[in-house]
Amino acid sequence: MKYYKGKRLNPEEKTGSEVEIWIEDEKNGITKGKLKHHKYHSPDGHSWGYHGSGPAELAKDILWDYFGKKPTNLMYQTFKDDFVAKCGDTWSLSEMGIDNWVIGTWGRECLDKLKERKSVNMYNYRK
């Protein structure tokens, strides 16, 4: 099982700029790997705990890594609002958590298409 994890390095300073994000993947034997940053919203990188560009970037990159292709704006902005913006100083998210979020938001058929890496119009699945 794959886990996405993050922590603030200096939470007492109340800044979002010093963070560590990594991937643990039991299936592939990776104990710690970096989440790739596809620069779009935030040139400064990933962040969480609020509704801004850093959290949008983190949401986009987690979903991109998990599904193997760039997610739609609607998908990652919704994921940001539902999960990333609510994270505290440390957080962990499993692939099962992502699957359950997609099913709860768009349904099982949408998840199946995403896992097959098919093109998906998220507006057709919104519950």
N, C-alpha and C positions, 0 to 999 in steps of 0.2 A: 504494500500500500504506500502511496505517495502522500507526503505531508508538506504543506507550505507553512513556514514559520517565520515570525518576526519578533524583534524586540528593540526597544529604544535603548541606546547605550548609556544615555544620561537622562533618565526620566525626571530627575529632580530639577533639571534646567528648563523643563517644559518646552523643549524645542523638538521639531520634527525632523531636523536635518541629519542627526546622527542616529541612523538606524541600521540594523543588520537584518537581512532577509535571506533565507536559505531554503533548500529543498532537501528533504530526506526521502529516499526512495528505497524501501525494503526489497522490492521486486528486482531492481537492477543493482542492488548492492551499494548504492551511493548513500553515504551517511551524511554528507554535507555538500551541497552544490549551490551555486549562485543562481538566482532568478535573472534571466536576461532582461535588460532594460531596453525596450523599443521606444526611443524618445519620440514623443508626440505632444503631450500636454505639459510635461514638466522636465525641463532640461536639468533640474537639480536632482531628479530621481524620485524614488518612491517614498510615500508616507502613508499615514492612516489616522483615523480618529476624528475626521472632519470631512466636509464635502468640498474638496478642492482638487487642484490639478495633480498633486502628488498621489492622493488616494485614487483618482481616476487612472493614473498611470499604473499603479499597483494592481488594480482590478483588471485592467486590460492585459497586463503581462502574466498574471496568474492564469487567466482563462486562455490566453494564447499558448502558454506552456502546456496546460492540461489538454486542450483540444487539438493542439498542433497546427492551428491557423489563427489568424487575426479575428477576434470576435467583433461582432457588430457594435456600433456605438450604443444602441439601445441595450444590448446585453451587458456590456461592461459598466455602463453608467448605472444600470439597475443593480448590478452586483456591488458596485461601490456604495450605493445608498443602503442596500440590504445588509451588507457585511462589513466592508472595509471602513466605512465612516464610523462604524460602531465599535471598532477594535480598541482595546486598551493598550497599555505599554508593552505587553507581550500577547501573542496570539498564535494559534495553530489551526490549520484547516486541512482536513483530509480530502482525498479524492471522493470519498463517499459523501462528504459534506457538500461538495460541489454538485455531485449527481443529484442529491436530495434537493438542493436549491433550484437546479434547473427543472426538475420534475414538479416541484411546488409552484414554480413561477410560470413555466411554459408547457409542462406535461411530458410524459414518457416518450411520446413519438418524437418530440423535439430533441430530447437527449439522445435517442437512438441515431437520429440524423447527424447530430453534432459529432458523435463518436465515430461515425462512418466517414467523417470529414466532408459531408455533403453541404452544399450551399443551403442556408436556412434563412428565410425571411421571418425574423422574430415577431413581426407584427401579426403574422398568421397564427401564432401560437399563444400569444399573451392571454392569460386567464383572466 
